[in-house]
Amino acid sequence: MADLPRKLNALGDPITTDDIFNADISLSRGWNLISHTLLSEFSKYDIIVNYQENDHSWYEATSHGYISSSMYKWNQNKYESA
């Protein structure tokens, strides 16, 4: 099975700003894959989660179960917990 070709289809509108603070992203119910494409580091604690018209810090949003606390990064040829 490892030799079978694999295909990935991605749909959506790319965020094309060079300022992370202008890159609001609306999430769908379920699993969402989001990637920071600016090749610069930022802290997850700078992320603001807006849920039901209220802003929440990363800590608040994960503590209340609005989002998962799991984050991953791509390193060489594999994902690692970040």
Buried (B, 14 or more C-beta within 10 A) or exposed (E): EEEEEEEEEEEEEEBEEEEBEEBEEEEEEEEEEEEEEEEEEEEEEEBEBEEEEEEBBBEBBBEEEBBEEEBEEEEEEEEEEE
